[in-house]
């Protein structure tokens, strides 16, 4: 709050006017002076220190910093050379809850909405039906569908893909750079617009019905998704925004954001990951321009569905769109790795998991590392050029501690994802993986027993068996209490 009021006073007096880099630097430095050391962790402190030493660089191309406070927004101008330093300071302050500062390039034309998080502590975990959970400044009543955990809620709003110099940010910027260069629109402006700050809270209609997913489709299962309640959820894919953007009149866009799915536990899976989605629509003229006798070709027809096309599209239109999509993906992958439904239009869409691509591109072995605030990890991606080759140098490999747990399943209402969520909630990122190593059905009672092997490994230090033992016991007790299993331990 002190930061917000300080900026307000400076902005109203005109001391932080457009182009005044020194004014902005003084504002940020004054914030650093007001930060209590007790409130800043090691990684944040390091960022603050690095940012302070770089704040007084010479101004170049202007950037706009919207600074959110209780009374509204004030826009300040800073130069390109201080962008990274300011970002480091702002991210560190935002992490410790002292300010909400977001860097954004000045947009020409479309003004995008930003849903800012409120200042203060993280939202509480959802409770029983009748209670409510606060998330991103809104309140959602809980019901029988609510299944969010504290572990997952703590990740909402982190926006790793928008944190400068994070590996996911580097990859996102490389994809943007490629689309801007390869697909110019009229007057040389980018054909594709980019949306990377849309709220992860969507309605079930947006997530499923807008994509024509049938009511009985397995992807709607409560066991595979995170629901705030029966009508709202954390998006399972960035496709949840397609309908709204298409309805707004867009025909070429990228959507980047965090998505949430209940899943197994191993080095390749995490309940939160990041998707980048591209959508492109063509009119009849755009698709058939340059094609011999193209004026006689049509986008749609009434025929039958086959293995090659849907019943409403002509074979010619389908093949041209397939070719365009293949070329688009081939060019994108070559750029990154090197050589190695809309009324009267037709188009393509694809989605990429940023973590999976980044793990291949940078040789990152464990998906948990993306959430690490260890400077030994993060500093490896502080590069001058987003296209610079980076090969991740592994941190010291600390030994694993392995414990097994076995129990009789309840007669009904048990899913493996319930158990995985429980383990994640209690063990957090100390849990490297969980394997189902044995299933047994009793020949007389026909009850089923599962045995899971839980591998615990800290990414920054050695765990003791005693430390892990306390966590493992908590998992056992919670499984009995929350999942209704009968322990065999």
TORTILUM-18739 format. One line per 2 residues: number of its first residue (from 1); their letters; for each residue x, y, z of C-alpha. Coordinates in steps of 0.5 Angstrom, whole numbers, plus 500, padded with zeros to 3 digits. Example, Ala and Ser with C-alpha at 12.3 -4.5 7.8 and 13.67 -1.06 7.14 Angstrom:
2
1) as) 525,491,516  527,498,514
***
This chain:
489
1) xx) 500,500,500  506,505,502
3) xx) 508,503,495  502,505,491
5) xx) 501,511,495  508,514,494
7) xx) 507,513,486  500,516,487
9) xx) 503,522,490  509,522,485
11) xx) 504,521,479  499,527,481
13) xx) 505,532,482  508,530,475
15) xx) 514,528,478  514,521,474
17) xx) 512,524,467  512,520,461
19) xx) 520,519,459  522,521,466
21) xx) 526,514,467  530,517,473
23) xx) 523,519,476  521,511,475
25) xx) 528,509,478  527,513,484
27) xx) 520,511,485  523,503,485
29) xx) 529,505,489  524,508,495
31) xx) 520,502,495  527,498,496
33) xx) 528,502,502  521,501,505
35) xx) 522,493,505  523,490,511
37) xx) 529,484,510  525,480,515
39) xx) 519,480,509  524,478,503
41) xx) 526,471,502  533,469,499
43) xx) 531,469,492  527,475,492
45) xx) 532,479,496  537,477,490
47) xx) 533,480,485  532,486,489
49) xx) 539,487,489  540,485,482
51) xx) 535,490,480  537,496,484
53) xx) 544,496,481  541,496,474
55) xx) 536,501,475  539,508,473
57) xx) 541,505,466  539,510,460
59) xx) 532,510,457  531,508,450
61) xx) 524,505,447  519,507,452
63) xx) 515,501,456  508,502,460
65) xx) 508,500,467  501,500,470
67) xx) 501,500,477  495,498,481
69) xx) 493,501,487  486,502,491
71) xx) 484,508,487  486,506,480
73) xx) 492,506,475  497,511,474
75) xx) 502,510,467  509,511,468
77) xx) 514,511,462  521,507,463
79) xx) 527,506,458  528,499,455
81) xx) 535,498,458  531,498,465
83) xx) 526,494,463  529,487,466
85) xx) 531,491,472  524,494,474
87) xx) 521,487,472  526,484,477
89) xx) 524,489,482  517,488,481
91) xx) 516,481,481  520,480,488
93) xx) 515,485,491  509,482,488
95) xx) 512,475,491  512,478,498
97) xx) 506,481,497  508,488,498
99) xx) 506,491,491  502,489,484
101) xx) 506,491,479  505,489,472
103) xx) 510,490,466  506,491,459
105) xx) 508,494,452  503,499,450
107) xx) 498,497,445  496,500,439
109) xx) 488,499,438  486,494,442
111) xx) 486,495,450  486,488,454
113) xx) 483,487,460  487,485,466
115) xx) 484,482,472  489,483,478
117) xx) 490,479,484  488,483,491
119) xx) 493,484,496  494,480,502
121) xx) 495,473,503  493,467,499
123) xx) 486,464,498  484,459,503
125) xx) 483,452,501  476,451,499
127) xx) 471,448,505  465,444,505
129) xx) 459,446,501  456,452,503
131) xx) 462,456,504  466,460,499
133) xx) 473,461,496  476,467,494
135) xx) 480,467,488  483,473,484
137) xx) 478,478,487  472,474,486
139) xx) 468,469,491  466,463,489
141) xx) 461,459,493  463,451,494
143) xx) 458,445,493  459,438,491
145) xx) 463,439,485  469,443,489
147) xx) 475,439,489  481,445,489
149) xx) 487,443,494  491,448,497
151) xx) 497,446,493  493,448,486
153) xx) 490,454,489  497,457,491
155) xx) 499,456,484  494,461,481
157) xx) 497,467,479  504,465,479
159) xx) 504,466,471  511,463,470
161) xx) 510,465,462  510,472,464
163) xx) 516,472,468  522,475,464
165) xx) 528,471,464  524,464,466
167) xx) 525,459,461  517,459,459
169) xx) 517,466,458  523,465,453
171) xx) 520,460,450  513,464,449
173) xx) 517,470,447  521,466,441
175) xx) 514,463,439  511,470,439
177) xx) 517,473,435  516,467,430
179) xx) 509,469,428  510,476,428
181) xx) 516,475,423  513,470,419
183) xx) 505,472,418  505,480,417
185) xx) 498,483,416  496,489,413
187) xx) 501,495,413  506,490,416
189) xx) 503,489,423  503,482,426
191) xx) 497,478,423  496,474,430
193) xx) 494,478,436  497,475,443
195) xx) 493,474,449  497,471,455
197) xx) 493,475,461  486,472,461
199) xx) 484,469,467  484,462,469
201) xx) 477,461,472  472,460,466
203) xx) 465,457,466  464,450,465
205) xx) 460,452,459  467,455,456
207) xx) 471,449,458  466,444,455
209) xx) 460,446,451  463,452,447
211) xx) 467,447,444  462,442,443
213) xx) 464,437,448  458,432,449
215) xx) 455,432,456  457,425,457
217) xx) 465,426,455  470,423,459
219) xx) 474,429,459  468,432,463
221) xx) 470,428,469  471,431,476
223) xx) 476,426,477  480,429,471
225) xx) 479,437,473  479,442,478
227) xx) 472,445,480  471,451,484
229) xx) 463,449,484  458,446,479
231) xx) 459,452,474  466,455,475
233) xx) 473,451,474  480,452,473
235) xx) 481,452,465  483,445,463
237) xx) 486,448,456  487,455,453
239) xx) 481,453,448  476,455,453
241) xx) 477,462,450  476,460,443
243) xx) 469,462,443  469,469,446
245) xx) 475,471,442  472,468,435
247) xx) 466,472,437  469,478,438
249) xx) 471,478,431  478,475,431
251) xx) 481,470,426  488,469,428
253) xx) 491,469,435  495,466,440
255) xx) 493,464,447  498,463,452
257) xx) 496,461,460  496,456,466
259) xx) 492,450,465  490,445,471
261) xx) 489,438,470  489,432,476
263) xx) 494,427,473  499,422,476
265) xx) 505,424,479  512,424,476
267) xx) 517,428,472  513,429,466
269) xx) 506,431,470  504,437,474
271) xx) 497,439,476  499,446,473
273) xx) 502,447,466  502,452,461
275) xx) 499,452,454  500,456,448
277) xx) 494,455,443  494,458,436
279) xx) 488,459,432  487,461,424
281) xx) 481,462,420  480,463,413
283) xx) 475,466,408  473,463,402
285) xx) 477,468,398  483,468,403
287) xx) 484,460,402  483,459,395
289) xx) 487,466,393  492,463,388
291) xx) 489,457,386  487,455,379
293) xx) 480,455,378  479,457,385
295) xx) 473,462,384  469,456,383
297) xx) 471,452,389  467,452,396
299) xx) 469,452,403  462,448,405
301) xx) 458,442,402  453,437,405
303) xx) 456,430,405  458,425,410
305) xx) 463,425,415  469,421,413
307) xx) 476,419,415  479,425,411
309) xx) 474,430,413  467,433,416
311) xx) 461,432,413  460,440,412
313) xx) 467,441,409  469,440,402
315) xx) 475,436,401  479,441,397
317) xx) 478,446,403  480,441,408
319) xx) 486,439,404  489,446,404
321) xx) 487,448,411  491,441,413
323) xx) 497,443,408  497,450,412
325) xx) 497,447,419  503,443,417
327) xx) 507,448,414  505,453,420
329) xx) 508,447,425  514,445,421
331) xx) 516,452,421  515,454,428
333) xx) 519,447,430  524,449,425
335) xx) 525,456,428  525,453,435
337) xx) 529,447,435  533,448,428
339) xx) 533,443,422  531,437,425
341) xx) 468,452,427  466,459,425
343) xx) 460,461,420  463,462,413
345) xx) 470,461,415  474,455,415
347) xx) 481,454,420  485,450,424
349) xx) 488,450,431  493,447,435
351) xx) 496,447,442  503,446,445
353) xx) 505,444,452  510,449,454
355) xx) 513,445,459  514,439,455
357) xx) 517,443,449  522,447,454
359) xx) 524,440,457  527,438,450
361) xx) 529,445,448  533,446,455
363) xx) 534,439,457  530,440,464
365) xx) 529,433,467  524,435,472
367) xx) 517,439,471  518,441,478
369) xx) 524,445,477  519,450,473
371) xx) 516,452,480  523,453,483
373) xx) 526,460,486  533,457,487
375) xx) 537,462,483  542,456,481
377) xx) 536,454,476  533,461,474
379) xx) 540,465,473  541,460,467
381) xx) 536,463,463  538,470,464
383) xx) 540,471,457  541,477,452
385) xx) 538,474,446  531,470,447
387) xx) 534,465,441  541,464,445
389) xx) 542,456,446  541,454,453
391) xx) 543,447,456  541,447,463
393) xx) 546,445,468  543,440,473
395) xx) 543,442,480  546,437,485
397) xx) 542,430,485  540,429,492
399) xx) 539,422,494  531,419,494
401) xx) 528,417,500  523,411,498
403) xx) 516,409,502  511,405,500
405) xx) 503,405,502  498,400,501
407) xx) 491,400,503  484,397,501
409) xx) 480,401,497  473,403,499
411) xx) 467,400,495  466,406,491
413) xx) 468,413,490  475,412,489
415) xx) 480,415,484  487,414,483
417) xx) 487,422,482  484,423,489
419) xx) 490,420,492  495,423,487
421) xx) 492,430,489  492,428,497
423) xx) 500,426,496  501,433,493
425) xx) 497,437,498  501,434,504
427) xx) 508,432,500  508,438,496
429) xx) 514,438,491  518,434,495
431) xx) 514,428,492  518,426,485
433) xx) 513,421,483  508,416,485
435) xx) 508,409,482  502,404,483
437) xx) 506,398,484  501,392,486
439) xx) 494,391,485  491,385,489
441) xx) 483,383,489  482,378,495
443) xx) 479,372,492  473,371,498
445) xx) 471,378,499  473,381,492
447) xx) 476,387,495  481,391,492
449) xx) 488,393,495  493,398,492
451) xx) 500,399,493  504,405,491
453) xx) 511,407,492  512,414,493
455) xx) 519,417,492  521,423,496
457) xx) 527,428,493  528,435,495
459) xx) 531,439,489  536,443,493
461) xx) 538,439,499  538,432,502
463) xx) 532,429,506  533,425,512
465) xx) 528,418,513  526,421,519
467) xx) 523,428,516  520,424,510
469) xx) 517,419,515  513,425,518
471) xx) 510,427,512  509,419,510
473) xx) 505,418,516  501,424,515
475) xx) 499,421,508  497,415,511
477) xx) 492,418,516  489,423,511
479) xx) 488,417,506  484,414,511
481) xx) 480,420,514  479,423,507
483) xx) 479,417,502  475,412,506
485) xx) 481,407,505  483,401,510
487) xx) 490,402,511  495,396,511
489) x) 500,399,514
***
